[in-house]
């Protein structure tokens, strides 16, 4: 007997199935299968909740204005760099590396340029004092674009230097992410102090619906860069905030962030200034002239070949992810990866495990305990597969939060890496450098690296505005190797045997939260 169905029940059924059939044909467009499947699962199981969530957090649509600005910016960058080849003339680069530079330029407009790495900063307090010192030497302008900022006892020297710069007629412009900074104590007071100091500032990606400034709420501008007088720049993973991030729970647990910043001079500074100029115009409508790259000092002993790789929702080709994967596939003997949030998409996971199967030694540096519950479990859901493939996972000890982000392929200083017990990590390498096969391999290898603001997770590859620095050649790679060695010396290795003993509850939570990582 067919049960009676009211008119309203029939209407709801028709609406329900109409939504389901519609999303099956709409959501997969221009979206990775893993992301599309996760969203479809949520919508098909709970349509009246999943559909609103998708409209708020799943849509890849950006405002037409931001897309227009991004397109105009790429055109302008191409014009400024029109006379520059993909790589500097005479640079000692292989054909393989040159093709990587061409890839990045095709996707972003930026060529590889010469640059001097004056220092790789990793001490928190000394880094803040160095930023203040550089600002005190400014004569024309100071441009700061950093995701999270706060005026606290640690950062006070930097903001006080900005005040002094304004007082002597220097233009000081500051950008910080709205959501990224708002969650920290004293945000309103911070904005008032900036205004009182005469500092020009704007929120990045502001979420202000009452002012008709609304956008997808989970987008972030995660870039971290400083440019002063078109002569010196800094970039990396530091935020402009105390290393405890001022949160009471962090202070109570002794949680402190561990970061790195590279100080740069030379032609590469113009690339960083271009990124700032575009982001400043996007938020303020003020045009800043983009200056072509200056000449470098050929006599300097810190000369590098560098290429800036900006990324974000405006870059639909995901240049950041493509470059990370290209670097991983480039590795012949050794690969060092360091990321506080490691949630790879399918292409990166396949690239890393394939590198292991090719005989590449892969060392992954992550934190023992992440500062975010969901990320911690989504990340650890990949450990089993990585360990089984042969990846060596090193956990930086809590309560410190390893926040540096870099990758190194085939470092020449690879023998410097040792385990905490003192046995060389390199002993497990498939070939000895003294063998004929290794000699031939070494002749083909060229060490390269990347560092910057980007984590190795789906958020950084697709949702966040990031800036990464591709190091094609130069001593900066050795400095990153030294930094990696320092991190490894205090970390402990997670073995497959240890990881296999985790509880079924941990396995379940990891697997559930792994699904959420694809909801983009």
N, C-alpha and C positions, 0 to 999 in steps of 0.2 A: 504494500500500500504506500503510495507517495504521500509524504507528509505535507501539510498545508504550509505554504510560504507566503508571508505577508508581502505587500508591495514594497515596504521599506527594506525588508530582508533581501528582496530581489534586487533593489537598487544598490544596496551595500555590496552584494555579491558581484554585481556588474562592475561597480567602481573598483572593488578589490582586484578583480581579474584584469580589468583595463590597465590599472597601475602596474601590475606585475608583467603583463605582456609589453607594456610601453618601456619599462625600465630595462627589460632584457635586450631591447634593440637600441637603447640610447646610451646606457652607462658604459658599455665596452668601447665606445668610440674614443680614439686617441688616449686610451688608458691601458696600462699594463694588465695582462690577464689576472695576476695575483690581486691587484687592487680592485679590478672589476668584479672578480668572484667574491671578494670579501664584502663589497658593498651590496651586491645582489643577495648574498646570504642574509645580511641584516634586513634588507628591504622585504625580501620574500617571506622571512619568518615573522617579522613584526612591521608590516608596511606603514601603519599609522604613526610609528615612532621612527622607523628607519628612513622614511622619505623626508621628513623635516630635517633630520640629522644630515642627510645627503645634501640638501639645499644649502645648509649652513657650512658644512665642513668638507663636502665631497666635490663640489663643483670646481672645475679647473678654470672657470671664467674669471678674468681680471677686468677691471674697468677699461673701457676703450681708451681713456686718456693715458693710462699707464702703458698699454700696449703701443700707443702712438709714440709716447716719449721714448720707449725702449727702442723702437724702430729708428726714430730720428737720431737717437744716441749712437746706435751702431753705424749709421751713415756718417755722422760727424766724426766718430773715431776712425772710420776708414779714410776720411778726407785728411785728418791730421797725420795719419801714419802712411799716407799714400806713397811717399818716397822711400819707405823702409821695406827691406825684404823680410821674408818670414823669419829668418835668423840673421844675426849680424855677419857681415862679410868677414871671412877668415876664421870664423869660430870652428874649433876642432870637434865637429859633430858628425856622427855617422848618418847615413841615409835614413836609417830607422828613426833616429831622434828628430831629424829635420821633418820627416813626415808627421810626427806628433805635433810639432810646432805649427805645421800647415793645418792640421785638424783643428787645433785650438783657434787659430786665426780665422778659419772659415766659419766657426761657430760663434765667435765673440768679437772679431774685428781687431784684436790685439796681437801684434807681432811679438816675437821674442826679442828682448833688448838686453844690452849690457847693464850691469848694476853692481854696485859695491855693497857687500854685506859687512857693515862696520862692526856689528856685534849681534850675537844671538842671546837675548836676555831671558833669564829664567828665574832670577830672584825677584820676588814680588815687590819688596820695598825698594830695592835698587832700581827696578824698572820704573816705578812711579817717580822716583827722584830724577831719573834720566829724562823722562817725558817733560817734567817741569823745567829741567835744564835746557832742553831744546826749545821749549816755548819762550823761556827768558831770552833766548838769542834771536827770536823772530823779529823781523823788521817790516814785513808786509802783511802776512796773514797766517792764521792757524786754523786748520780744518780738521775736525775730529768727528769720526763716524764710528761709534761703538755701541753695540747692542744694549748692554745694561750699564747704567751709570748711577752713581750716588755720591753726594758730597759728604764724606766721612773722614775719620782721622787718617786713614790710609791714603785717600785720594786728595786730601786737602792741599798738599803741595802743588798738585797739578792744577786745581781750580784757582788757587791763589796766584799761580803763575799766569793763568788766563786773565785774571783781574789786572795784574800788572801790565800785561800786553795790551789790553784795552786802554788802559790809562796812558800809554805812550803812542796810541793811534793805530795799533795793529787791529785788523779785522779778525775777529774770532768767531767762527761758525761751528756749531755743535749739533750733531744729529744723534738721537737715541731712539730705540724702538719703544713704542708706546706701552705695549703689554709687557715687553721684556724688562722695563724699568719700573713700571707702575707697582709691581708686586712687592717692592722692597721698601722698608720703613723710610718715612720722610720724603716721599715723592713730591708732594705739593710744595713743601718747603724748599726742596731742591730746585724746582722750577722758578720759584720766587727769587731765590738767591742768584740764579743765573741771570735773570732779568735785571736785578739790582746791580749786578756786576757789569752790566752793559754787554753781556755775551749774547750774540744772536743764536737762537736755538729753535729747532723744530722737532716735532715728533715724527718718527718714521712709521708708516702704515698706521696712522691714527684710527682708532675705532671710536667715533663720536657720533652716534646716530642722531642725537638731538641737534647736532650742527650739520646734519645731512652728509656726514662723512662716514659711510658704512662700507665695509668690504668683508670678504671671507674672514671670520674671526681667528682662524688658526694660522694665518700667514704671519711671518716674522722677517724683519730685516736683521740678520744675524751677523752682518759684516763688522769687522774690527780693523779700523785703519786710521792713521794720523798722517797728515801732510803739512809741512811747514815751509813756507816761502819757495815752493817748487824746487827745493834743494835736498830735503831729507824727509823720509817717510818711515813709518813703523806699521807692521801688520802681524797678525798671528791669532792667538786665542785669548789674550787678556781682555777682560772687561774692566771698566773704570769704576771699580767698587772694591771694598775690603774683601780679602780672600775668604772670609767666612760668609760673604754675601749677606751679612747683617741679620740673618734669620736666627731667632732665639733657639730653635731646635739645632741649628748648625753649631752655634756657639757652645751649647750645652754638650754636644757630642764631640767637640773639638774638630769639627769637619773644616778642612781648609783646601782651597783649590790650588792646583799645580799647573802653571801655564808657561807659554813661551811667546816671545815677540822678536822679530828680526828688524834691525835698524838698517835702512837702505839709503843709498845716494846714487846719483847717476841717472841715465835715461829712464830707468824703470819707474822713477818717481812720477813721471808724466802719466803713466798708466793708472796709478793709484789716484792721482788728482782727477783724471777723467771720470773714474767711478764715483768719486765724491761729487763732482760737478753735476752728474746726471741725477744722483739721489737728492742733492740739494734742490735742484730745479723741480724735481717731482713733488717735493713737499712744500716749496716756498714760492715757486714761479720766478725765482731770481736766476738770471743767466750768469754763469761764471765762465769766462773764457778758458778754453782748453789750450794749453801751451804745448807745442811739439816737443818731443824729447830733446834734452840737451846732450852735448858730447860727454863722454866719460873720460876718466883719467887713465890713459893706456899704461902708465907706469905703476899704478896701484897694484898691490899684491893680493887684494881681496876682490878681484874682478870675477864676476859670475855672468852666465847667460841665463836670463830669467824671463818668464812670461806670466802675465797676470791672467787668471781665468775667473772672471765673474760669472755668477750663475743665479738663477732664481726663476720664479714663475714666468717672467717675461721672456726667458730663454727656453723655448719649447723643445729644443734639441738636447737638453740636459748636458751641457758641456762638462760640468763637474764630474758627473758619473762616468761619462765616456772617457775622460782623462784618467781617472782612477783605474778603470778597467784596462785601459791601454797600458798604463804603468805596470799593472799586475801581470799582464800577458807578456810584457817586455822582459820581465825578470828571468834570468837564466840559472842563477845559482842561489840567490838569497833575496828574501823579501821581508822588510820590517814594516809593520803596520801599527799605528798608535792612534786610538780613538776612544774618547770617554763613552760615546754612545755608538755601539757597533750593531746595527740592524740592517744587514745587507739586503739588497733586492736580489732577485734570482740571477741576474747577469753577473753581479759581483761575487755572489756565493759560488757560482760555477767557475768563475775566473780563478778564485783563490784555491778551490779544491783541485782544479785542473793543474794549477801551478805545483801543488804537492805531488800529484800523480806524475808530473814531468820530472820530478826529482829536485824541485826547488825547496830550499829550507825556508819555511814561513814561520815568522814569529809575530804573534799578535799581542800587543800590550793594551790591556783594559784595566779598569778599576776593579778592586775586589768587591766594592759595594757602590753602586751608582746612587746619585742623589735623588733619582726619580724611580718610584716603585714600578710603574708600568714599563719603563725603558729597561730597568734591571732584569725583569722577567722576560720581556720580548727578546732582549739580547741573549740571555743565557739559553733560550730555546734553540739557538743555533750551535751551541757548544758541542753537543754530541756528534753532529755531522762533521764539524770542523776537526774535532779530535780524531775521529775515525779516519779522516782523510790524511791526517798527519800534521795538522797545524799545531804548533807549540803555543799554548795560551799562557800568558804571564799576567798575573793579577797584582796591580799596584796596591800596597796595603792601605786599608782603611785606618783611621777616619779620613785620610787624604783623598781628594778627588782628582784623579789624573785627567786634566782638561786639555792638554796639548793634543794637536791633531797633525800628524804627518805620516808620510809613507816614503820608504827608501827601497830602491831596486838595485841589486848588485853593488852594494857599497864596497869600494876598494879597501876600506878599513874593517872588513868583515871579521878578521881574526881577533879584533878587540872585544868582541862580544863574548862574555863568559857567563856561566851560570853562577848563582850565589855561592855554590860550593867551590867554585874556582875551576871546574872542568870546562874547557872551551866548548861553547855552544857549537862551534864550527866542526867538531869531531863527527857530527852526524851528517855532514855534507856528503852527497853521493860520490863526489870525486875529489881527490886531493889536488891542490894547486900545483904540485910538483909533477903531476902526471902529464903525458903528452896530450891527452884529451882535454885536461883542464887548461893547458897552455893555449890550445886552439880556441877553447871556449872564452878564455880571458881576452883574447885578441878581438873577439866579436862583441864582448860586453862593454857597456858604457853605463856608468852609474848615473842615476837620475833620482830626483826626489820631488815631493810635493809637501807643502805646509800651508797653514792658513786657518780660516775660521770654520771650515766645513768638517762636520763629523762624517763618519762612514755609515750613514743611516738614510732611510728613505725620506725622512723629513728634510735633511740637508740637501738631498739630491733633487727634490721636487718642489718643496714648499718654501724653504727659507731662501732669502737672498744671501749669498755667500761670496767670499773672495778667497781664492787659492792661488798660491805661487808655485809655478812649475820651474824647478831648478834643472836646467838642461846640462849645465857644466859649471864647475867652480868649487871653491873651498867651503861654501855654505853647506855642501853635502857632508863634508867631514865634521862640521860642527853639529849637524843633526845626528850624525852617527855617535858623536860623543854624548849628546843628550840622551839618545836611546840607550847607550851603554850605562849611563848613570841611572836611568829608570829601571833597566833590567837588574842592576846590581842590588836593588832593594826589593824587587818583586819576587814572588814565588810562582812556580809553574803548576798549573792545574793539569793533572794527568787524567787519562781516560778511565783508569781504575777508580780514582777518587770520584769522578763525576758520575760514574755508573751507580754509585752507592746512594745517590740523592733519593729522597723520599718520593712516593707516588704523588703526594700532595704538591710537592715542588714541580714535578713533571707536568701535572695537570694545569697549574697556574701559569707556568711558562708557555705551554701550548695554547692556552686560551688567549693570553696577552700577545702571543705571536701573531694571532689573527688581526688584532687591532693595529699592528704596525703597517698593514697594507691598506687601511681605510684612508685613502687619499684621493 
